[in-house]
Structure formats: C-alpha cells, structure tokens
Amino acid sequence: MPNGQVSESDDPVIHALQRALQAAEIRFVRILWCDNANVIRGKAVHVAALESLRHGVGITVAQQALPVMYDAVAPGSGLEPVGEALLAPDWSTFTVLPYVPNHAQVLADMMLDDAPWEHCPRDFLKQQVARLADHRLSLQVAFENEFTLLRRDDDSLVPVETSVYAATLAMNESVEVINAIADALLAQGLEPVRYHPESGPGQQELSVRPAGALEAADRQLQFRETVRGIAARHGLTASFLPKIFENAAGNGCHLNLSLWRGGENLSGDPASTSGLSAEAAAFIAGTLEHLPALAALTLGSCNSYRRLQAHAWAGAFRCWGHGNREAAVRVSLDGGPADGRFEVKTADATGNPYLALGSVLAAGLDGLERGLELPAEVTGDPGNLTEAERTRLGIDLLPSTQGEALAALEANDVLLAALGPARARAYRAVKRMEWEALEDAGLDDEVELLLERY
C-alpha cells in the first residue's frame, strides 16, 4: 500500500481479504446500515484493523431511535444510549466504491448476543422473505427511483435544467453525470436498464434490473449512495426528496414486483378474468387492504404527502388497474407471462427499503393466507370520478399526511405483528417525533432540512 505495510491477520478469511484490499489500494472499508429515519449511516474500518471485524463493529442501540432532524433519542422508543449492538458485515454485499478513492463498503446486519437484533431492518425483510418461501414463492423486485440534480448558484441550489418529460435537451444537459452514474453502478454489479429525464426540473429516472427481495433492498442503498456520490464528484447535489418544488412533479420510488415459483413468473394468468394468477391477485388484494398503514413505511417523511396528490401519477387512490398510472397498484402484463409484474406506486425513497418492502410482503402474505379477493379493476383516472362514484366502487384516497398514515399503522394489527413489538414501537416513536416536529413546517423549511438527508 502507498502508506506502508500493515500487520496481517492470523484468520485466513481476514488475511485473504486484507491481501485483496491492499492490492486494490483500499484504505478504509465502510460498514453501512440504514436507520428508522432512512438515513444511511456508516462506520469505516482501516484495512490494518480488519481483524476487529471478526466480531463486528459496535453501535449504540439508540441508533434505531434517532429521527431525521438531529441525533436525539425519540421518546417512547424503548431505546436509550445504554448498551451496544454489533454491525456484522455481509461480505456478499462488498463492493469497491468507484466514487470515493481508496474506500470500499459492505452492508451489515445488526446483531445482539450472537443473534439478529430485534430492531434490525434487514433481518425484518429476511423474515418476510422466509415466510413467502413457506408458500414456495419468491419475489423479483426493482426499486424505480426518481431523483433531482441541482447545482449551486451563489447561495442557492437550482435544478440543472427546466425542460419537460423525456426531452433530449435535458438528456444532453446531464449526459456526463448520468453516464458516470451508470458506469459506477455497473462496476458494483447493478445493471442499468433504462434512463430518461422526468417531468420535474432537473428530475431524472434511472432503473436497474430486478433482483431477489433482499438483494433489491441492498441495491437501493447502493443506488442512493452511488447517485449522490457521483453527483458530488461532478459538483452537483442529487436529492431523492419527494417534493422539492411546489408546482412541479415530485420524486417517487415505485416498487416493481413479480411473484415467482421455481423459475416461473406467476404474476399473470391469461385465463383469469383479471389477467392475474390467483397468487398475484391475492397478494395485491392484501397490499390494497393494508395500503393506508403501509404508507407510514413506504412514504417515510412528512414531505412525501405533498407528492401524494390526485392527477400527479403518484398512486393517491387505493385501487388497481392495468396500465393505470393514477391507481396505487399498476399491473403490467403486456410483455407476456415471463415479464408480468405489478407496481406499488405509493412509495418513495424516504422509506427505509427493508422496512418498506418487508411490510409490502407482510401485507401481500396476509392476502395470500386469507385468500383475499381482488376488488374490481379501475380502468380510468379515479380522480375524475365523483366522491359518490368512488364510494360505490370502494375507492378511497390514501392518507394526506404522515400523521394520518401513522394513525393507520398504529391501528393495523397485521403489520404491527409482522414488525414485532420492539421494532414497531421504535419506528412509530421516531416517525411520530418527526411528524410532530415538522407538521407545521412550510415546504421551504422541509427542503432546507431534508434535501441532503435523502
């Protein structure tokens, strides 16, 4: 290494890792976790001290009780700055960082007393994946991110362009940073699929290939880190905040899901009335039933609900439809049985991906296990129906504030049971603290605080 040799570990695994990292001139390995506020945090271990990773890296248990505003323990969380959990690296997630010289990263599980800690978001998703496997089913998932690129103009951040949806002018404006993001994603094993400028000022959408549920959630952390890291290298700020500009489109993060058994995509069934398989129909029915409470996990900030409006393509109404971009769940079967999928639109990147996806799984599993029937398809824009027509069709608006979504979660026994009492208590305490601190804030205040958190 440029800074000299380091003492080598006696452990053969750590020793091999040290050698590989030294050959790649890596100085620090970042151990990452994502908290209940959906802030990506990390601790870095120097390659000379990799031996210490044999037992994990310690963090205070209070980390899972911190709100987005500042590092203070949320009251009622059940957690205090007393006691430690361990971050145990999952080396299958290891990657060298293309946007930070001499650094690599690995994602971690939270452990306590040699077992998964009851507050670990990643373990929560693992539990739901295992429950789905009991039905001989699995999910392929893609997080479909939108984000905004901004540049500094004197003391203000302004969008890199103010064009319109899919404008080639906007493509040309951001070509260098988008190309660099795509290259960095590829270098880390995340394969970009499609890109276009979105409708809002400076807004971009870049999708990556689906993966299994846990890997997809891991990739969501890697994606967010990569986009922000590459943007910074280009003198820009990238933000996934849902609503930055009052009168412009907001940033969503739709969850694209397909149900699989063995090597077969079970999402579609041309012989059924709905076009969906019985399993997919029941899974979607469960998702719809629990969607008001799910919003507290898939829409993680008070700012999220500024985006969740009718006629905003944000999935503000609890209903489903083929190709219906105003429905909360959009079904897409046009590519044939092998490409069938359904999209939960009521989601953005302020939701912890492990908790958000795990909760969608828990809701879908409830639909499967209870054999819930899918309501009638909505074929038009539900926002154009009268309130009486929506009532007759069983369509309702989703929560309009974070407070309403939290109230729905607090009354939802299925999701609370899936989360478990300790995790549910801490999550609700963190989000309740955030809501009470920001419920009266204006958009400008929200953006000032949250723009670079997400």
N, C-alpha and C positions, 0 to 999 in steps of 0.2 A: 504493500500500500504506500501511497505517497508520503504518509506521515509515520512510516516505520512499521516494524512488525509488532504483532500482539501475541500474548501468550495463548496457546492453543488448548482447547478443552480436552479432557480425557474421555468425554462422552463421544462415541463415534458419530452419532447423528449431528450433534452440535459442532463437532470437529469438521465434518464434511460441509456443513452449512457455512462455517467460518471461512473455509478454504474457497468456497464458491463466491461468497460475498467479497472476500479480499480480491479475488480475480476480477470481479466486476467493479472494483474500487468503490464498494459501498461502505460508508462510514456508519450510518445510522439505519436501524430498522424501526419503523413506526408501527406501534400496536394500536389498532383503531377499534373504537366502539361507538355506538350511536345511542344517545340517551333518550329519555322520555320526551324531551323537548325537541327531539330530532336534530340536535346539534351533533355533528360528527367531531369527536374528540380523539386525541391520541397521545401516547407517551412513546418516546423514542429511546431505544437501547443501542449503545455503541457496539460495533462488531466485536470489540475487545471484551465486552461484558455479556456476550451471548449466553454464557454458562448460566447466568441468572434466569434466563427464560425457561430453564428446565422446570421451574416451579411456577412460572407466570409472573406477571407484574401486578403489584398491589395498587388498588384504588380504594378510596373511602366508599363505604356503602352509600353515603349521602349523594354520590354522583347521580343516582337514579331518582333524586328528589329535587334536582335543580331546574328552575324554569328557564325560558328563553331569554328573559330580560337581564339577569345577572346571576352570579354564583351565590345564591342563598337558598337554604333548605325550605321547601314548601311545607307549611304547617299541615298537619293531618296526614302526612305521607307514611308515617310509621317508620321513617328512617331518620337517623341522626348522624353527625360526624363522629361516630364511635364505631369502630370495627372496620374490617377490610374484606373486600372480595378480591379475587385474582383474575386478571386477564390472561386466559390461556390461548396462545396463538393457534389458529387452524392453518397449518402450513400449506394446505391445498389452495389457500387464497393468496399466497405470497406473490408479490409482483414488484419488479424494479420500477421506480417512478420515472417516466420519461420527462416530467416537467420540473423535477427537483433534483439537481445534481447530487450524486453520491448518497441518495436516500432510497430505501425500499419500504414496502409496507406489507402488513399482514393483518387480517381481521381476526377478532378474538371472541371467544365465548367467556361469559362471566361465571366463575366457579366459587364455591364456598364449601369448605370441609370436603374437598375432593369430589364434589358433585355439582351439577349445574345449579346455579343460584336461581332462586325463585323469581328474581327480578330481571333475569337475562332476557332481552327481547329476542335474541337469536334462538335461544332454546324454546321460546314460545312458538316460533314458527316451526321448528323441528317437531314439536309435539303435534301440531295440527297436520303436518305432512305425514306423520306416522299414523294418525287417525284416518286420514284419507287412504293410506296404504292398506289399512284393515279392510277397506272396501275393494281392494285390488285396483285402486285408481291412483293416478298421479296427475299433476298439473304441469303444463308448459306455460311460462309466464314471460311477458315483456313489459317493462315499465316504459311508457311512451312519454318522454319528457319534453316539455317546452321550457325555454329559458330566454332571458333577455340579456343582450350585450350592450354595455354602456361604456362611454369614455368620459374622461374628466374634461370639463370646460370651465376654466377658472376654479371656482369653489363648488361647482355643481357637477352631478353625473347626468349625462344626456344620452339618449339612445344613439347607436352608431348610424342609424338611418331611420327614415319615417315613411317607408314605402308601404305597399299593400301585400296581401297574401300571395305567396309564391312568385313575387316579382323577381325577374332575373337581375334587375338593378340591385336589389338587396343581396342576392347571391354574390354578385361581383364585389359589393362593398365589404363582405365578411369572408371572402374566399380564403384568405391566408389563415385566419384563426380557425375556420371550420376544417380546412384541410389538416391543420396541426392537431386539432382535437381528434379527428378521425384516425390519423396516424398513431396518436398516443393510445387511443382505445384499442386499435389492432395490436399494438405492442404488448398490451396487457391481456389479450385474449378475448376482448369484447369486439365482436364483428359488427361494424356499422352496416345498416341496410339502406335506409332512405333518409334524405335530408331535404328540407325546404324552409325558406323564410316563412314565418307565420304572419298573422294579420296585424299584430300589435307593433308599435315602434321598437325596432331592434330585436324583435322576437324571432327565435329560431326553434325548429324541431328537428331532432336527430334521433333516429331509432336504432336499436341494436337487436340482434337475433334473440329469440326466446331461449329460455333455459329452464331447468327444473326450479321449483319454487324457492328453495334456499339459495341456490346459485344466483337466481334472478335478483333476490333481495341484496345479496352481497354485491352484485354488479351495480345495483343502484347507488350504493355508497361509492364504489369506484368511479362510476359515471359522474356523479356530482363533484367529487374531488378532482377528476381529470378536467372537466369543463372549466371549473373555477381556476385550477392551476394553470392551464394553458392560456386562458384569457388574461390572467395576471402577467404571464410572460410576454404577452402582446400589448401590455399597457392598458388593458381593459378590465372591467368588472363584469362578471357573469352572475346573474341572480335568478333563482328559481321561485322567488316570491310570487304568490298567485296574482296579486293585483298591485301593480306599480303605478299605473296611470288611470285616473278616474274614468275617462271616456274612451278607453282602448281595451282590446282583448287581454285577458289575463292568462297566466301560465298554469296549465293543468299538467297532470301526470297520470294519464289513463292507464288502468291495469288491463292488459290484454291476456286473456286466459283461454286455455283449451284443456279439456279433460281427456286423459289417455288411459287405456288399459293395455298393458304389454306394449306392443309397437303400433297400436291402432288409435287414431284420433276418434274419440267417441262424441265429439261435440254435436255433429249433425246427424240427422236421420231423414233422408228424403221421403220415407214412407210415413212419417208422422205428420200430424196436422200443423204443428208449429215449425216443422223442419228441424227440430232439435231431438236429440236422443232423450230417452226417459231420464237418464242420469243428469244430463246437462240441464234439462227443463227443471228438475227438482232442485238442482244446485242453484240455478238462477232464481227460482222461487224463494229459496231460503235467503239468498242475498237481498232480494227485494223486501222481504218481510222485515229484515233487521236493518235496512239501509239507514233509517234516521239515527239509530245508535251507532252504526258503522261510521257515519260521518265524523263522529268525535275522534276516530282513529285514522280515517283516510284523508280527512281535511283537518290538518293538525294545528292551524293557527286561527286567530280571530280574523286575520286578513283574508283567509280562504273564502269566507262567506260573502265578501264583496264580489267575488267572481261567480258565485253560485246563484245566478240570476236567470230568469226566463229569457229566451231568444239570444242567449250567449254561448250556445253549444257546450254548456257546462254540465248537463245532466241534472238540472234542478228539479225535475219531476220524477216521482217514484213510479216508473213504468218501464217497459221494454219494447223494442221493436227492431225489425230487420233494417239495417242501414239508417236507423233513426238517431240523428246526432243531437236531438233535444231530449231523448229518453236517458234515464240514468244508466240503463244497460242496453248497449247496442250489439245486436247479433250480426255477425258477418259470416255467411256460408257461401258466398259467390265463388270462392276458389275451389269448391268441391269438398268432399268429405275429409281429405287429408289436410286441408287448410282451414277448416272451420274453427271459429273462435267467438268469444263474446268479450265485450269490453265494458268494464265498470268505469264510467266517466266521472263519477262523483269522487274524484281523488286528485290530489296534487302533491308536490314534493315537500310540503311541510309536515307530512305524516311519516313517522318512523316506518321504514319499509317492512321491517319484520313484524311489527305490531299491526300495520295496515293490512298486509297480505295475509298474515295469520288469522286476523279477525274475519276477513272475507272468507277464508277457508272454513272457519268455525261456523259462520252463517250458512254457507253452502252445505256443509255437513249436516247441519240441522234440517235443511230442506231435504237432503237425501235420506236421512234416518227417519224422518216423519212422513216421507212420501208426499211433500207439498206439491200442489198443482200450480202450474204457471197461470197467472191471470191472462186475460185476453191481450193480444198484441195491440199496441198503439201505432197506427200507420201514418199519422200526421203529427204536426207540431202541437204538443199538449198545451203550449202557451196560447194557442189560438182558440182553444175551447173555452166555453163559459165555465164558471165555477160549478154550476149545476151539472153541466155535461161531464166535467171531471169527477164530480162526486158520484154520478151514476156509473161511470166506468172504473171507479176505485182508484183514481189517480190523485195523488196529493203532492203538494210542494214539500221539499225536504227542509230541514231546519234552516232558518235565515240568519242565525247567529251561533257562535261557538257555545254560548250558554245554553241554547235550546238543544244542541247536539249532546252536550254533556248531561243534560237532564234526561234525554232519551237513553243514553248509555247507562246512567245510574238506575234506570228502571228496567234494564234488559238482562234478565237472569241468564240467558243463554251465553251472551258474550262475557258477562262477568264471571260465570263459571269457567269458561274456556281460559280467560286470562288468569284466573286464580286469585284468591283474596288479597295477597300481598301485592302482586303486580297491579291489580285493578285499583287498589287503594292508592298506591304511589302515583300511578298515571293520572287518576282523577284529581289528586291533590295538586299535581304540577299544572295540569290544564286549567283547573279552577283558579289557581293563583294567577296564571297568565290572563285568563278571561277577566278576572276582577281588576287586574292592573291596566288592561288595555281596552275594556269595553267602551269607554268614553273617549278614546283617542281618535283623532282625525286621521285620514289617510296619510297625510304628510308625516305625522308622528310615527305611524306604523312603519312606513317606508324607511324613515331615518333609522329606526331601531332594528328592523328585521331584514333590510335589503341584503346585507352581507352575512347575516346568520344563515340564510338559505341561498 
